Amino acid sequence: MAEHLLLTFPETRATEPVIYRIVTDFDVVPNIRRAAIENHLGWMVIELDGDPDDIRKAKEYLTAQGIGVERAEGDIVEG
């Protein structure tokens, strides 16, 4: 089952390949819906699909890396 998430990246993580890491380490399928880097802060709205346990582990990894993880609501593409 897919989850829509809002990720916020501090300046120190904005250029790290964290999406690659969650794909290879946790077997989740990402769908990046929107993203930007503004004023040294990055954000991304992403849909993660996969086993619920793998998605949970991926979210825990992101949080451990200092990345904010929140549930995103609504239709992400249409705004």
N, CA, C, O and CB atoms as a CASP TS submission, in Angstrom:
PFRMAT TS
TARGET T0000
AUTHOR 0000-0000-0000
METHOD Language model
MODEL 1
PARENT N/A
ATOM      1  N   MET     1       0.837  -1.182   0.000  1.00  0.00           N
ATOM      2  CA  MET     1       0.000   0.000   0.000  1.00  0.00           C
ATOM      3  C   MET     1       0.882   1.246   0.000  1.00  0.00           C
ATOM      4  O   MET     1       1.874   1.306   0.727  1.00  0.00           O
ATOM      5  CB  MET     1      -0.953  -0.002   1.215  1.00  0.00           C
ATOM      6  N   ALA     2       0.529   2.224  -0.801  1.00  0.00           N
ATOM      7  CA  ALA     2       1.338   3.431  -0.953  1.00  0.00           C
ATOM      8  C   ALA     2       1.041   4.444   0.146  1.00  0.00           C
ATOM      9  O   ALA     2      -0.072   4.527   0.665  1.00  0.00           O
ATOM     10  CB  ALA     2       1.094   4.060  -2.320  1.00  0.00           C
ATOM     11  N   GLU     3       2.072   5.208   0.481  1.00  0.00           N
ATOM     12  CA  GLU     3       1.939   6.317   1.428  1.00  0.00           C
ATOM     13  C   GLU     3       2.463   7.579   0.766  1.00  0.00           C
ATOM     14  O   GLU     3       3.499   7.547   0.102  1.00  0.00           O
ATOM     15  CB  GLU     3       2.706   6.027   2.760  1.00  0.00           C
ATOM     16  N   HIS     4       1.758   8.690   0.939  1.00  0.00           N
ATOM     17  CA  HIS     4       2.210   9.992   0.472  1.00  0.00           C
ATOM     18  C   HIS     4       2.894  10.700   1.632  1.00  0.00           C
ATOM     19  O   HIS     4       2.326  10.828   2.717  1.00  0.00           O
ATOM     20  CB  HIS     4       1.025  10.841  -0.089  1.00  0.00           C
ATOM     21  N   LEU     5       4.124  11.162   1.394  1.00  0.00           N
ATOM     22  CA  LEU     5       4.909  11.778   2.453  1.00  0.00           C
ATOM     23  C   LEU     5       5.475  13.115   2.015  1.00  0.00           C
ATOM     24  O   LEU     5       5.768  13.328   0.839  1.00  0.00           O
ATOM     25  CB  LEU     5       6.031  10.855   2.884  1.00  0.00           C
ATOM     26  N   LEU     6       5.625  14.010   2.977  1.00  0.00           N
ATOM     27  CA  LEU     6       6.363  15.248   2.786  1.00  0.00           C
ATOM     28  C   LEU     6       7.687  15.084   3.517  1.00  0.00           C
ATOM     29  O   LEU     6       7.718  14.888   4.732  1.00  0.00           O
ATOM     30  CB  LEU     6       5.558  16.502   3.307  1.00  0.00           C
ATOM     31  N   LEU     7       8.770  15.166   2.770  1.00  0.00           N
ATOM     32  CA  LEU     7      10.101  15.069   3.351  1.00  0.00           C
ATOM     33  C   LEU     7      10.728  16.453   3.351  1.00  0.00           C
ATOM     34  O   LEU     7      10.635  17.176   2.360  1.00  0.00           O
ATOM     35  CB  LEU     7      10.987  14.054   2.572  1.00  0.00           C
ATOM     36  N   THR     8      11.364  16.826   4.451  1.00  0.00           N
ATOM     37  CA  THR     8      12.097  18.087   4.518  1.00  0.00           C
ATOM     38  C   THR     8      13.548  17.782   4.852  1.00  0.00           C
ATOM     39  O   THR     8      13.846  17.045   5.793  1.00  0.00           O
ATOM     40  CB  THR     8      11.473  19.054   5.571  1.00  0.00           C
ATOM     41  N   PHE     9      14.437  18.361   4.068  1.00  0.00           N
ATOM     42  CA  PHE     9      15.856  18.078   4.161  1.00  0.00           C
ATOM     43  C   PHE     9      16.605  19.289   4.684  1.00  0.00           C
ATOM     44  O   PHE     9      16.461  20.384   4.140  1.00  0.00           O
ATOM     45  CB  PHE     9      16.409  17.655   2.806  1.00  0.00           C
ATOM     46  N   PRO    10      17.410  19.113   5.739  1.00  0.00           N
ATOM     47  CA  PRO    10      18.266  20.219   6.165  1.00  0.00           C
ATOM     48  C   PRO    10      19.365  20.429   5.120  1.00  0.00           C
ATOM     49  O   PRO    10      19.613  19.557   4.288  1.00  0.00           O
ATOM     50  CB  PRO    10      18.883  19.940   7.575  1.00  0.00           C
ATOM     51  N   GLU    11      20.001  21.560   5.169  1.00  0.00           N
ATOM     52  CA  GLU    11      21.048  21.906   4.200  1.00  0.00           C
ATOM     53  C   GLU    11      22.096  20.804   4.067  1.00  0.00           C
ATOM     54  O   GLU    11      22.573  20.536   2.965  1.00  0.00           O
ATOM     55  CB  GLU    11      21.725  23.208   4.605  1.00  0.00           C
ATOM     56  N   THR    12      22.454  20.169   5.169  1.00  0.00           N
ATOM     57  CA  THR    12      23.499  19.145   5.140  1.00  0.00           C
ATOM     58  C   THR    12      23.073  17.865   4.430  1.00  0.00           C
ATOM     59  O   THR    12      23.930  17.054   4.079  1.00  0.00           O
ATOM     60  CB  THR    12      23.920  18.815   6.541  1.00  0.00           C
ATOM     61  N   ARG    13      21.785  17.662   4.208  1.00  0.00           N
ATOM     62  CA  ARG    13      21.291  16.441   3.568  1.00  0.00           C
ATOM     63  C   ARG    13      20.665  16.675   2.193  1.00  0.00           C
ATOM     64  O   ARG    13      20.299  15.720   1.509  1.00  0.00           O
ATOM     65  CB  ARG    13      20.283  15.785   4.461  1.00  0.00           C
ATOM     66  N   ALA    14      20.542  17.930   1.789  1.00  0.00           N
ATOM     67  CA  ALA    14      19.818  18.252   0.558  1.00  0.00           C
ATOM     68  C   ALA    14      20.459  17.655  -0.694  1.00  0.00           C
ATOM     69  O   ALA    14      19.776  17.471  -1.702  1.00  0.00           O
ATOM     70  CB  ALA    14      19.725  19.746   0.404  1.00  0.00           C
ATOM     71  N   THR    15      21.747  17.350  -0.650  1.00  0.00           N
ATOM     72  CA  THR    15      22.409  16.790  -1.831  1.00  0.00           C
ATOM     73  C   THR    15      22.755  15.309  -1.682  1.00  0.00           C
ATOM     74  O   THR    15      23.420  14.744  -2.550  1.00  0.00           O
ATOM     75  CB  THR    15      23.667  17.569  -2.124  1.00  0.00           C
ATOM     76  N   GLU    16      22.321  14.683  -0.615  1.00  0.00           N
ATOM     77  CA  GLU    16      22.599  13.262  -0.377  1.00  0.00           C
ATOM     78  C   GLU    16      21.641  12.380  -1.189  1.00  0.00           C
ATOM     79  O   GLU    16      20.496  12.773  -1.411  1.00  0.00           O
ATOM     80  CB  GLU    16      22.479  12.934   1.132  1.00  0.00           C
ATOM     81  N   PRO    17      22.080  11.205  -1.632  1.00  0.00           N
ATOM     82  CA  PRO    17      21.221  10.300  -2.418  1.00  0.00           C
ATOM     83  C   PRO    17      20.316   9.425  -1.546  1.00  0.00           C
ATOM     84  O   PRO    17      20.359   8.198  -1.643  1.00  0.00           O
ATOM     85  CB  PRO    17      22.085   9.408  -3.297  1.00  0.00           C
ATOM     86  N   VAL    18      19.509  10.043  -0.705  1.00  0.00           N
ATOM     87  CA  VAL    18      18.710   9.273   0.252  1.00  0.00           C
ATOM     88  C   VAL    18      17.603   8.458  -0.418  1.00  0.00           C
ATOM     89  O   VAL    18      17.248   7.390   0.079  1.00  0.00           O
ATOM     90  CB  VAL    18      18.099  10.206   1.274  1.00  0.00           C
ATOM     91  N   ILE    19      17.056   8.934  -1.525  1.00  0.00           N
ATOM     92  CA  ILE    19      16.017   8.164  -2.210  1.00  0.00           C
ATOM     93  C   ILE    19      16.628   6.890  -2.784  1.00  0.00           C
ATOM     94  O   ILE    19      16.024   5.821  -2.705  1.00  0.00           O
ATOM     95  CB  ILE    19      15.347   9.006  -3.335  1.00  0.00           C
ATOM     96  N   TYR    20      17.804   6.998  -3.353  1.00  0.00           N
ATOM     97  CA  TYR    20      18.512   5.809  -3.831  1.00  0.00           C
ATOM     98  C   TYR    20      18.706   4.804  -2.693  1.00  0.00           C
ATOM     99  O   TYR    20      18.500   3.605  -2.879  1.00  0.00           O
ATOM    100  CB  TYR    20      19.876   6.199  -4.437  1.00  0.00           C
ATOM    101  N   ARG    21      19.097   5.291  -1.531  1.00  0.00           N
ATOM    102  CA  ARG    21      19.341   4.398  -0.386  1.00  0.00           C
ATOM    103  C   ARG    21      18.074   3.672   0.044  1.00  0.00           C
ATOM    104  O   ARG    21      18.126   2.474   0.325  1.00  0.00           O
ATOM    105  CB  ARG    21      19.905   5.191   0.795  1.00  0.00           C
ATOM    106  N   ILE    22      16.936   4.361   0.105  1.00  0.00           N
ATOM    107  CA  ILE    22      15.723   3.662   0.551  1.00  0.00           C
ATOM    108  C   ILE    22      15.239   2.660  -0.496  1.00  0.00           C
ATOM    109  O   ILE    22      14.634   1.645  -0.152  1.00  0.00           O
ATOM    110  CB  ILE    22      14.609   4.674   0.860  1.00  0.00           C
ATOM    111  N   VAL    23      15.506   2.945  -1.777  1.00  0.00           N
ATOM    112  CA  VAL    23      15.129   1.991  -2.831  1.00  0.00           C
ATOM    113  C   VAL    23      15.974   0.729  -2.724  1.00  0.00           C
ATOM    114  O   VAL    23      15.444  -0.381  -2.765  1.00  0.00           O
ATOM    115  CB  VAL    23      15.292   2.628  -4.235  1.00  0.00           C
ATOM    116  N   THR    24      17.283   0.893  -2.587  1.00  0.00           N
ATOM    117  CA  THR    24      18.165  -0.276  -2.563  1.00  0.00           C
ATOM    118  C   THR    24      18.148  -1.018  -1.232  1.00  0.00           C
ATOM    119  O   THR    24      18.310  -2.238  -1.206  1.00  0.00           O
ATOM    120  CB  THR    24      19.571   0.147  -2.876  1.00  0.00           C
ATOM    121  N   ASP    25      17.957  -0.305  -0.134  1.00  0.00           N
ATOM    122  CA  ASP    25      18.021  -0.946   1.182  1.00  0.00           C
ATOM    123  C   ASP    25      16.677  -1.468   1.685  1.00  0.00           C
ATOM    124  O   ASP    25      16.646  -2.410   2.476  1.00  0.00           O
ATOM    125  CB  ASP    25      18.571   0.020   2.178  1.00  0.00           C
ATOM    126  N   PHE    26      15.565  -0.874   1.243  1.00  0.00           N
ATOM    127  CA  PHE    26      14.273  -1.218   1.835  1.00  0.00           C
ATOM    128  C   PHE    26      13.226  -1.686   0.831  1.00  0.00           C
ATOM    129  O   PHE    26      12.077  -1.912   1.211  1.00  0.00           O
ATOM    130  CB  PHE    26      13.744  -0.043   2.571  1.00  0.00           C
ATOM    131  N   ASP    27      13.589  -1.835  -0.426  1.00  0.00           N
ATOM    132  CA  ASP    27      12.686  -2.401  -1.435  1.00  0.00           C
ATOM    133  C   ASP    27      11.358  -1.660  -1.521  1.00  0.00           C
ATOM    134  O   ASP    27      10.290  -2.272  -1.558  1.00  0.00           O
ATOM    135  CB  ASP    27      12.426  -3.859  -1.133  1.00  0.00           C
ATOM    136  N   VAL    28      11.439  -0.337  -1.553  1.00  0.00           N
ATOM    137  CA  VAL    28      10.247   0.480  -1.765  1.00  0.00           C
ATOM    138  C   VAL    28      10.341   1.120  -3.149  1.00  0.00           C
ATOM    139  O   VAL    28      11.431   1.284  -3.696  1.00  0.00           O
ATOM    140  CB  VAL    28      10.097   1.571  -0.648  1.00  0.00           C
ATOM    141  N   VAL    29       9.191   1.477  -3.701  1.00  0.00           N
ATOM    142  CA  VAL    29       9.141   2.106  -5.020  1.00  0.00           C
ATOM    143  C   VAL    29       8.719   3.562  -4.828  1.00  0.00           C
ATOM    144  O   VAL    29       7.595   3.826  -4.401  1.00  0.00           O
ATOM    145  CB  VAL    29       8.151   1.346  -5.984  1.00  0.00           C
ATOM    146  N   PRO    30       9.613   4.514  -5.141  1.00  0.00           N
ATOM    147  CA  PRO    30       9.269   5.917  -4.958  1.00  0.00           C
ATOM    148  C   PRO    30       8.633   6.519  -6.206  1.00  0.00           C
ATOM    149  O   PRO    30       8.927   6.111  -7.330  1.00  0.00           O
ATOM    150  CB  PRO    30      10.502   6.707  -4.579  1.00  0.00           C
ATOM    151  N   ASN    31       7.770   7.481  -5.991  1.00  0.00           N
ATOM    152  CA  ASN    31       7.220   8.302  -7.058  1.00  0.00           C
ATOM    153  C   ASN    31       7.299   9.737  -6.552  1.00  0.00           C
ATOM    154  O   ASN    31       6.480  10.159  -5.736  1.00  0.00           O
ATOM    155  CB  ASN    31       5.732   7.880  -7.441  1.00  0.00           C
ATOM    156  N   ILE    32       8.280  10.481  -7.036  1.00  0.00           N
ATOM    157  CA  ILE    32       8.476  11.860  -6.591  1.00  0.00           C
ATOM    158  C   ILE    32       7.436  12.727  -7.283  1.00  0.00           C
ATOM    159  O   ILE    32       7.405  12.816  -8.510  1.00  0.00           O
ATOM    160  CB  ILE    32       9.930  12.364  -6.899  1.00  0.00           C
ATOM    161  N   ARG    33       6.592  13.359  -6.493  1.00  0.00           N
ATOM    162  CA  ARG    33       5.486  14.147  -7.039  1.00  0.00           C
ATOM    163  C   ARG    33       5.849  15.622  -7.191  1.00  0.00           C
ATOM    164  O   ARG    33       5.450  16.262  -8.164  1.00  0.00           O
ATOM    165  CB  ARG    33       4.261  14.010  -6.150  1.00  0.00           C
ATOM    166  N   ARG    34       6.590  16.155  -6.249  1.00  0.00           N
ATOM    167  CA  ARG    34       7.081  17.537  -6.297  1.00  0.00           C
ATOM    168  C   ARG    34       8.336  17.617  -5.438  1.00  0.00           C
ATOM    169  O   ARG    34       8.508  16.848  -4.492  1.00  0.00           O
ATOM    170  CB  ARG    34       5.988  18.560  -5.800  1.00  0.00           C
ATOM    171  N   ALA    35       9.204  18.555  -5.783  1.00  0.00           N
ATOM    172  CA  ALA    35      10.413  18.739  -4.984  1.00  0.00           C
ATOM    173  C   ALA    35      11.031  20.096  -5.302  1.00  0.00           C
ATOM    174  O   ALA    35      10.839  20.646  -6.387  1.00  0.00           O
ATOM    175  CB  ALA    35      11.431  17.598  -5.249  1.00  0.00           C
ATOM    176  N   ALA    36      11.771  20.620  -4.338  1.00  0.00           N
ATOM    177  CA  ALA    36      12.476  21.890  -4.536  1.00  0.00           C
ATOM    178  C   ALA    36      13.547  22.039  -3.467  1.00  0.00           C
ATOM    179  O   ALA    36      13.482  21.435  -2.396  1.00  0.00           O
ATOM    180  CB  ALA    36      11.489  23.093  -4.497  1.00  0.00           C
ATOM    181  N   ILE    37      14.530  22.864  -3.793  1.00  0.00           N
ATOM    182  CA  ILE    37      15.513  23.307  -2.805  1.00  0.00           C
ATOM    183  C   ILE    37      15.432  24.823  -2.802  1.00  0.00           C
ATOM    184  O   ILE    37      15.666  25.467  -3.824  1.00  0.00           O
ATOM    185  CB  ILE    37      16.986  22.787  -3.135  1.00  0.00           C
ATOM    186  N   GLU    38      15.099  25.391  -1.650  1.00  0.00           N
ATOM    187  CA  GLU    38      14.925  26.834  -1.509  1.00  0.00           C
ATOM    188  C   GLU    38      15.574  27.288  -0.212  1.00  0.00           C
ATOM    189  O   GLU    38      15.344  26.697   0.843  1.00  0.00           O
ATOM    190  CB  GLU    38      13.422  27.224  -1.540  1.00  0.00           C
ATOM    191  N   ASN    39      16.380  28.333  -0.291  1.00  0.00           N
ATOM    192  CA  ASN    39      16.988  28.911   0.914  1.00  0.00           C
ATOM    193  C   ASN    39      17.651  27.854   1.789  1.00  0.00           C
ATOM    194  O   ASN    39      17.444  27.824   3.002  1.00  0.00           O
ATOM    195  CB  ASN    39      15.937  29.655   1.723  1.00  0.00           C
ATOM    196  N   HIS    40      18.440  26.996   1.175  1.00  0.00           N
ATOM    197  CA  HIS    40      19.210  25.972   1.884  1.00  0.00           C
ATOM    198  C   HIS    40      18.354  24.906   2.550  1.00  0.00           C
ATOM    199  O   HIS    40      18.836  24.186   3.424  1.00  0.00           O
ATOM    200  CB  HIS    40      20.068  26.620   2.916  1.00  0.00           C
ATOM    201  N   LEU    41      17.099  24.794   2.153  1.00  0.00           N
ATOM    202  CA  LEU    41      16.223  23.762   2.695  1.00  0.00           C
ATOM    203  C   LEU    41      15.572  23.040   1.528  1.00  0.00           C
ATOM    204  O   LEU    41      15.011  23.675   0.635  1.00  0.00           O
ATOM    205  CB  LEU    41      15.147  24.367   3.657  1.00  0.00           C
ATOM    206  N   GLY    42      15.643  21.725   1.533  1.00  0.00           N
ATOM    207  CA  GLY    42      15.006  20.950   0.480  1.00  0.00           C
ATOM    208  C   GLY    42      13.725  20.320   0.983  1.00  0.00           C
ATOM    209  O   GLY    42      13.606  19.978   2.160  1.00  0.00           O
ATOM    210  N   TRP    43      12.763  20.169   0.076  1.00  0.00           N
ATOM    211  CA  TRP    43      11.537  19.465   0.426  1.00  0.00           C
ATOM    212  C   TRP    43      11.127  18.602  -0.757  1.00  0.00           C
ATOM    213  O   TRP    43      11.465  18.885  -1.906  1.00  0.00           O
ATOM    214  CB  TRP    43      10.403  20.460   0.815  1.00  0.00           C
ATOM    215  N   MET    44      10.402  17.557  -0.451  1.00  0.00           N
ATOM    216  CA  MET    44       9.962  16.631  -1.481  1.00  0.00           C
ATOM    217  C   MET    44       8.644  16.009  -1.056  1.00  0.00           C
ATOM    218  O   MET    44       8.485  15.588   0.090  1.00  0.00           O
ATOM    219  CB  MET    44      11.027  15.541  -1.743  1.00  0.00           C
ATOM    220  N   VAL    45       7.709  15.954  -1.978  1.00  0.00           N
ATOM    221  CA  VAL    45       6.487  15.193  -1.768  1.00  0.00           C
ATOM    222  C   VAL    45       6.669  13.915  -2.567  1.00  0.00           C
ATOM    223  O   VAL    45       6.886  13.949  -3.778  1.00  0.00           O
ATOM    224  CB  VAL    45       5.185  15.997  -2.208  1.00  0.00           C
ATOM    225  N   ILE    46       6.579  12.806  -1.885  1.00  0.00           N
ATOM    226  CA  ILE    46       6.896  11.518  -2.487  1.00  0.00           C
ATOM    227  C   ILE    46       5.836  10.491  -2.116  1.00  0.00           C
ATOM    228  O   ILE    46       5.278  10.515  -1.019  1.00  0.00           O
ATOM    229  CB  ILE    46       8.288  11.038  -2.043  1.00  0.00           C
ATOM    230  N   GLU    47       5.576   9.608  -3.035  1.00  0.00           N
ATOM    231  CA  GLU    47       4.704   8.468  -2.767  1.00  0.00           C
ATOM    232  C   GLU    47       5.614   7.249  -2.658  1.00  0.00           C
ATOM    233  O   GLU    47       6.398   6.976  -3.567  1.00  0.00           O
ATOM    234  CB  GLU    47       3.598   8.282  -3.898  1.00  0.00           C
ATOM    235  N   LEU    48       5.515   6.525  -1.565  1.00  0.00           N
ATOM    236  CA  LEU    48       6.278   5.289  -1.398  1.00  0.00           C
ATOM    237  C   LEU    48       5.323   4.120  -1.462  1.00  0.00           C
ATOM    238  O   LEU    48       4.325   4.076  -0.742  1.00  0.00           O
ATOM    239  CB  LEU    48       7.068   5.284  -0.060  1.00  0.00           C
ATOM    240  N   ASP    49       5.634   3.176  -2.325  1.00  0.00           N
ATOM    241  CA  ASP    49       4.813   1.979  -2.466  1.00  0.00           C
ATOM    242  C   ASP    49       5.657   0.778  -2.068  1.00  0.00           C
ATOM    243  O   ASP    49       6.865   0.749  -2.306  1.00  0.00           O
ATOM    244  CB  ASP    49       4.267   1.827  -3.923  1.00  0.00           C
ATOM    245  N   GLY    50       5.023  -0.198  -1.469  1.00  0.00           N
ATOM    246  CA  GLY    50       5.720  -1.406  -1.068  1.00  0.00           C
ATOM    247  C   GLY    50       5.065  -2.037   0.139  1.00  0.00           C
ATOM    248  O   GLY    50       3.981  -1.637   0.563  1.00  0.00           O
ATOM    249  N   ASP    51       5.738  -3.022   0.680  1.00  0.00           N
ATOM    250  CA  ASP    51       5.267  -3.688   1.886  1.00  0.00           C
ATOM    251  C   ASP    51       5.230  -2.668   3.030  1.00  0.00           C
ATOM    252  O   ASP    51       6.178  -1.900   3.192  1.00  0.00           O
ATOM    253  CB  ASP    51       6.180  -4.905   2.247  1.00  0.00           C
ATOM    254  N   PRO    52       4.164  -2.646   3.818  1.00  0.00           N
ATOM    255  CA  PRO    52       4.073  -1.668   4.916  1.00  0.00           C
ATOM    256  C   PRO    52       5.273  -1.699   5.866  1.00  0.00           C
ATOM    257  O   PRO    52       5.684  -0.652   6.366  1.00  0.00           O
ATOM    258  CB  PRO    52       2.813  -1.914   5.709  1.00  0.00           C
ATOM    259  N   ASP    53       5.835  -2.869   6.119  1.00  0.00           N
ATOM    260  CA  ASP    53       7.000  -2.959   7.004  1.00  0.00           C
ATOM    261  C   ASP    53       8.223  -2.315   6.349  1.00  0.00           C
ATOM    262  O   ASP    53       9.009  -1.654   7.028  1.00  0.00           O
ATOM    263  CB  ASP    53       7.297  -4.434   7.359  1.00  0.00           C
ATOM    264  N   ASP    54       8.392  -2.501   5.037  1.00  0.00           N
ATOM    265  CA  ASP    54       9.508  -1.871   4.327  1.00  0.00           C
ATOM    266  C   ASP    54       9.353  -0.354   4.309  1.00  0.00           C
ATOM    267  O   ASP    54      10.336   0.371   4.467  1.00  0.00           O
ATOM    268  CB  ASP    54       9.604  -2.409   2.890  1.00  0.00           C
ATOM    269  N   ILE    55       8.130   0.129   4.119  1.00  0.00           N
ATOM    270  CA  ILE    55       7.884   1.571   4.144  1.00  0.00           C
ATOM    271  C   ILE    55       8.193   2.127   5.529  1.00  0.00           C
ATOM    272  O   ILE    55       8.804   3.189   5.645  1.00  0.00           O
ATOM    273  CB  ILE    55       6.423   1.886   3.748  1.00  0.00           C
ATOM    274  N   ARG    56       7.781   1.430   6.571  1.00  0.00           N
ATOM    275  CA  ARG    56       8.076   1.866   7.947  1.00  0.00           C
ATOM    276  C   ARG    56       9.582   1.962   8.166  1.00  0.00           C
ATOM    277  O   ARG    56      10.065   2.942   8.731  1.00  0.00           O
ATOM    278  CB  ARG    56       7.450   0.892   8.978  1.00  0.00           C
ATOM    279  N   LYS    57      10.327   0.950   7.722  1.00  0.00           N
ATOM    280  CA  LYS    57      11.786   0.953   7.882  1.00  0.00           C
ATOM    281  C   LYS    57      12.425   2.095   7.096  1.00  0.00           C
ATOM    282  O   LYS    57      13.366   2.729   7.573  1.00  0.00           O
ATOM    283  CB  LYS    57      12.377  -0.390   7.428  1.00  0.00           C
ATOM    284  N   ALA    58      11.918   2.356   5.896  1.00  0.00           N
ATOM    285  CA  ALA    58      12.446   3.461   5.089  1.00  0.00           C
ATOM    286  C   ALA    58      12.209   4.794   5.794  1.00  0.00           C
ATOM    287  O   ALA    58      13.094   5.651   5.807  1.00  0.00           O
ATOM    288  CB  ALA    58      11.793   3.473   3.687  1.00  0.00           C
ATOM    289  N   LYS    59      11.030   4.977   6.377  1.00  0.00           N
ATOM    290  CA  LYS    59      10.731   6.213   7.104  1.00  0.00           C
ATOM    291  C   LYS    59      11.625   6.346   8.335  1.00  0.00           C
ATOM    292  O   LYS    59      12.085   7.444   8.648  1.00  0.00           O
ATOM    293  CB  LYS    59       9.248   6.250   7.518  1.00  0.00           C
ATOM    294  N   GLU    60      11.870   5.257   9.024  1.00  0.00           N
ATOM    295  CA  GLU    60      12.768   5.294  10.186  1.00  0.00           C
ATOM    296  C   GLU    60      14.182   5.679   9.761  1.00  0.00           C
ATOM    297  O   GLU    60      14.848   6.453  10.449  1.00  0.00           O
ATOM    298  CB  GLU    60      12.784   3.928  10.904  1.00  0.00           C
ATOM    299  N   TYR    61      14.641   5.145   8.637  1.00  0.00           N
ATOM    300  CA  TYR    61      15.964   5.485   8.114  1.00  0.00           C
ATOM    301  C   TYR    61      16.042   6.982   7.805  1.00  0.00           C
ATOM    302  O   TYR    61      16.997   7.655   8.195  1.00  0.00           O
ATOM    303  CB  TYR    61      16.279   4.655   6.844  1.00  0.00           C
ATOM    304  N   LEU    62      15.031   7.495   7.103  1.00  0.00           N
ATOM    305  CA  LEU    62      15.023   8.913   6.752  1.00  0.00           C
ATOM    306  C   LEU    62      15.069   9.786   8.000  1.00  0.00           C
ATOM    307  O   LEU    62      15.820  10.761   8.049  1.00  0.00           O
ATOM    308  CB  LEU    62      13.783   9.251   5.920  1.00  0.00           C
ATOM    309  N   THR    63      14.276   9.446   9.000  1.00  0.00           N
ATOM    310  CA  THR    63      14.259  10.202  10.253  1.00  0.00           C
ATOM    311  C   THR    63      15.624  10.151  10.928  1.00  0.00           C
ATOM    312  O   THR    63      16.099  11.163  11.443  1.00  0.00           O
ATOM    313  CB  THR    63      13.177   9.655  11.200  1.00  0.00           C
ATOM    314  N   ALA    64      16.255   8.981  10.929  1.00  0.00           N
ATOM    315  CA  ALA    64      17.581   8.833  11.537  1.00  0.00           C
ATOM    316  C   ALA    64      18.631   9.668  10.804  1.00  0.00           C
ATOM    317  O   ALA    64      19.653  10.026  11.390  1.00  0.00           O
ATOM    318  CB  ALA    64      17.998   7.360  11.542  1.00  0.00           C
ATOM    319  N   GLN    65      18.393   9.978   9.542  1.00  0.00           N
ATOM    320  CA  GLN    65      19.312  10.800   8.758  1.00  0.00           C
ATOM    321  C   GLN    65      19.056  12.296   8.938  1.00  0.00           C
ATOM    322  O   GLN    65      19.710  13.120   8.298  1.00  0.00           O
ATOM    323  CB  GLN    65      19.202  10.436   7.292  1.00  0.00           C
ATOM    324  N   GLY    66      18.113  12.646   9.801  1.00  0.00           N
ATOM    325  CA  GLY    66      17.811  14.051  10.058  1.00  0.00           C
ATOM    326  C   GLY    66      16.817  14.658   9.083  1.00  0.00           C
ATOM    327  O   GLY    66      16.700  15.880   8.985  1.00  0.00           O
ATOM    328  N   ILE    67      16.110  13.812   8.369  1.00  0.00           N
ATOM    329  CA  ILE    67      15.127  14.262   7.388  1.00  0.00           C
ATOM    330  C   ILE    67      13.748  14.232   8.031  1.00  0.00           C
ATOM    331  O   ILE    67      13.355  13.234   8.633  1.00  0.00           O
ATOM    332  CB  ILE    67      15.162  13.376   6.104  1.00  0.00           C
ATOM    333  N   GLY    68      13.023  15.326   7.899  1.00  0.00           N
ATOM    334  CA  GLY    68      11.664  15.377   8.432  1.00  0.00           C
ATOM    335  C   GLY    68      10.738  14.525   7.585  1.00  0.00           C
ATOM    336  O   GLY    68      10.773  14.598   6.356  1.00  0.00           O
ATOM    337  N   VAL    69       9.914  13.724   8.228  1.00  0.00           N
ATOM    338  CA  VAL    69       8.973  12.847   7.527  1.00  0.00           C
ATOM    339  C   VAL    69       7.575  13.109   8.086  1.00  0.00           C
ATOM    340  O   VAL    69       7.308  12.877   9.265  1.00  0.00           O
ATOM    341  CB  VAL    69       9.372  11.330   7.684  1.00  0.00           C
ATOM    342  N   GLU    70       6.692  13.595   7.215  1.00  0.00           N
ATOM    343  CA  GLU    70       5.304  13.852   7.609  1.00  0.00           C
ATOM    344  C   GLU    70       4.381  13.260   6.557  1.00  0.00           C
ATOM    345  O   GLU    70       4.764  13.096   5.398  1.00  0.00           O
ATOM    346  CB  GLU    70       5.037  15.380   7.784  1.00  0.00           C
ATOM    347  N   ARG    71       3.198  12.952   6.961  1.00  0.00           N
ATOM    348  CA  ARG    71       2.180  12.475   6.030  1.00  0.00           C
ATOM    349  C   ARG    71       1.713  13.639   5.161  1.00  0.00           C
ATOM    350  O   ARG    71       1.419  14.717   5.679  1.00  0.00           O
ATOM    351  CB  ARG    71       0.982  11.836   6.791  1.00  0.00           C
ATOM    352  N   ALA    72       1.640  13.435   3.853  1.00  0.00           N
ATOM    353  CA  ALA    72       1.135  14.454   2.928  1.00  0.00           C
ATOM    354  C   ALA    72      -0.316  14.128   2.608  1.00  0.00           C
ATOM    355  O   ALA    72      -0.663  12.973   2.360  1.00  0.00           O
ATOM    356  CB  ALA    72       1.998  14.521   1.618  1.00  0.00           C
ATOM    357  N   GLU    73      -1.145  15.136   2.615  1.00  0.00           N
ATOM    358  CA  GLU    73      -2.577  14.948   2.377  1.00  0.00           C
ATOM    359  C   GLU    73      -2.982  15.558   1.049  1.00  0.00           C
ATOM    360  O   GLU    73      -2.314  16.465   0.551  1.00  0.00           O
ATOM    361  CB  GLU    73      -3.402  15.563   3.513  1.00  0.00           C
ATOM    362  N   GLY    74      -4.070  15.070   0.472  1.00  0.00           N
ATOM    363  CA  GLY    74      -4.639  15.648  -0.736  1.00  0.00           C
ATOM    364  C   GLY    74      -4.004  15.119  -2.004  1.00  0.00           C
ATOM    365  O   GLY    74      -3.141  14.243  -1.961  1.00  0.00           O
ATOM    366  N   ASP    75      -4.437  15.658  -3.137  1.00  0.00           N
ATOM    367  CA  ASP    75      -3.900  15.280  -4.437  1.00  0.00           C
ATOM    368  C   ASP    75      -2.620  16.068  -4.662  1.00  0.00           C
ATOM    369  O   ASP    75      -2.652  17.282  -4.858  1.00  0.00           O
ATOM    370  CB  ASP    75      -4.933  15.540  -5.583  1.00  0.00           C
ATOM    371  N   ILE    76      -1.519  15.383  -4.633  1.00  0.00           N
ATOM    372  CA  ILE    76      -0.212  16.021  -4.636  1.00  0.00           C
ATOM    373  C   ILE    76       0.090  16.717  -5.959  1.00  0.00           C
ATOM    374  O   ILE    76       0.626  17.825  -5.955  1.00  0.00           O
ATOM    375  CB  ILE    76       0.858  14.999  -4.341  1.00  0.00           C
ATOM    376  N   VAL    77      -0.236  16.103  -7.076  1.00  0.00           N
ATOM    377  CA  VAL    77       0.112  16.665  -8.373  1.00  0.00           C
ATOM    378  C   VAL    77      -0.736  17.886  -8.702  1.00  0.00           C
ATOM    379  O   VAL    77      -0.222  18.868  -9.235  1.00  0.00           O
ATOM    380  CB  VAL    77      -0.046  15.616  -9.459  1.00  0.00           C
ATOM    381  N   GLU    78      -2.013  17.838  -8.395  1.00  0.00           N
ATOM    382  CA  GLU    78      -2.895  18.946  -8.739  1.00  0.00           C
ATOM    383  C   GLU    78      -2.807  20.103  -7.758  1.00  0.00           C
ATOM    384  O   GLU    78      -3.359  21.173  -8.013  1.00  0.00           O
ATOM    385  CB  GLU    78      -4.309  18.463  -8.814  1.00  0.00           C
ATOM    386  N   GLY    79      -2.118  19.902  -6.638  1.00  0.00           N
ATOM    387  CA  GLY    79      -1.891  20.983  -5.697  1.00  0.00           C
ATOM    388  C   GLY    79      -2.923  21.112  -4.662  1.00  0.00           C
ATOM    389  O   GLY    79      -2.835  21.995  -3.809  1.00  0.00           O
TER
END
